[in-house]
Amino acid sequence: MLRYKIVPVTPFEQNCSILWCDTTRKAAVVDPGGDVERIVAAVAELGVTVERILITHGHIDHAGATAVLAHQLQVPVEGPEKGDAFWIDGLPQQSKMFGFPQVEAFTPDRWLVEGDQVRIGEESLDVIHCPGHTPGHVVFFSPAARLAAVGDVLFAGSIGRTDFPRGDHKALIQSIRQKLWPLGRDVAFIPGHGPMSTFGDEREGNPYVGDHA
């Protein structure tokens, strides 16, 4: 069974998450934006072994500590989709812009595309390309656990910003309605910020992208 723990990091309280296979105790860290010591401490407390880092998109609060953590744990980085390469290349500039400590750019060991899968122990996550917040944003979905890590695509009661470079509001709405909603109302999701919710609850009440919006 796939399990998870949310570890808030950075001044933006970004939801870094640790996903792990309960059978093998193998894990992945999703979106290590910063606070490496906090992430490593959570991994140790859980008693799991990280085998990869997964990135939903290239914004600094989601990807800022990737290079350091990958080097420290000696694990590969997978994601996002290559449309976010310019964001990742610009991580040092993002750190200055948002007042973060200086961070390193990196090149993922594997760029992801729609239809790819990533493994965590015996568990498998589907990769869904959901552009709009950024052009290369991906979502990680476990059909078995009915769980999705959606980054900054969707939030409880809100949706991702599209006013950053190469953001696209129309594309974001299409990503949510055409790619996330069909996965099922019962799917719980870990957003990039704030509390968890379900696709069903957001279809009922989200003022931006709900069925009655």
Secondary structure, DSSP 8 states (H G I E B T S, - for coil): -EEEEEEEETTTTEEEEEEEETTT-EEEEE---S-HHHHHHHHHHHT-EEEEEE-S---HHHHTTHHHHHHHHT--EE---GGGHHHHHTHHHHHHHTT---------SB---TT-EEEETTEEEEEEE--SSSTT-EEEEETTTTEEEEETSEETTEE----STT--HHHHHHIIIIIIGGG-TT-EEEESBS--EEHHHHHHH-TTTSTT-
